[in-house]
Amino acid sequence: MRSFKRLFSALLFLTLASCSVAHSGSLSGHSLTVTATAYNSVKAQTQGNPSIGAWGDHLKPGMKVIAVSRDLLRMGLKHNTRVKIDGLPGTFLVKDKMNKRWSRKIDIYMGRDIKAARSWGKRKVTIRW
């Protein structure tokens, strides 16, 4: 009888664990509050070609892309990581990284729309990946 209870408990645990993994989708369940600013594909805001990300990706207006501070890379936000930003629709991809001087910060790519980037300003947001 004892072994049956252990087996039942183990099966129950595995069933509950698999349900929570299936529910979380492709994002692994990490979340963090960061400072979010916005950037554009203009020479004044970037080093080198303003339409090329740090890993060589070609950035085009309309893409849902973020740049991350280097400390976030160490937390698992690596190239092409899918990220949800609370309050914004859709999923963003990590395609760029920021200067070493920043920490706990993301930059949301806004193409060439400087007015939209300025309107966004600087905010605290929660990101999930």
Rosetta blueprint (number, residue, H / E / L):
1 M L
2 R H
3 S H
4 F H
5 K H
6 R H
7 L H
8 F H
9 S H
10 A H
11 L H
12 L H
13 F H
14 L H
15 T H
16 L H
17 A H
18 S H
19 C H
20 S H
21 V H
22 A H
23 H H
24 S H
25 G L
26 S L
27 L L
28 S L
29 G L
30 H L
31 S E
32 L E
33 T E
34 V E
35 T E
36 A E
37 T E
38 A E
39 Y E
40 N L
41 S L
42 V L
43 K H
44 A H
45 Q H
46 T L
47 Q L
48 G L
49 N L
50 P L
51 S L
52 I E
53 G L
54 A L
55 W L
56 G L
57 D L
58 H E
59 L L
60 K L
61 P L
62 G L
63 M L
64 K L
65 V E
66 I E
67 A E
68 V E
69 S L
70 R H
71 D H
72 L H
73 L H
74 R H
75 M L
76 G L
77 L L
78 K L
79 H L
80 N L
81 T L
82 R E
83 V E
84 K E
85 I E
86 D L
87 G L
88 L L
89 P L
90 G L
91 T E
92 F E
93 L E
94 V E
95 K E
96 D E
97 K E
98 M L
99 N L
100 K L
101 R L
102 W L
103 S L
104 R L
105 K E
106 I E
107 D E
108 I E
109 Y E
110 M L
111 G L
112 R L
113 D L
114 I H
115 K H
116 A H
117 A H
118 R H
119 S H
120 W H
121 G L
122 K L
123 R E
124 K E
125 V E
126 T E
127 I E
128 R E
129 W L
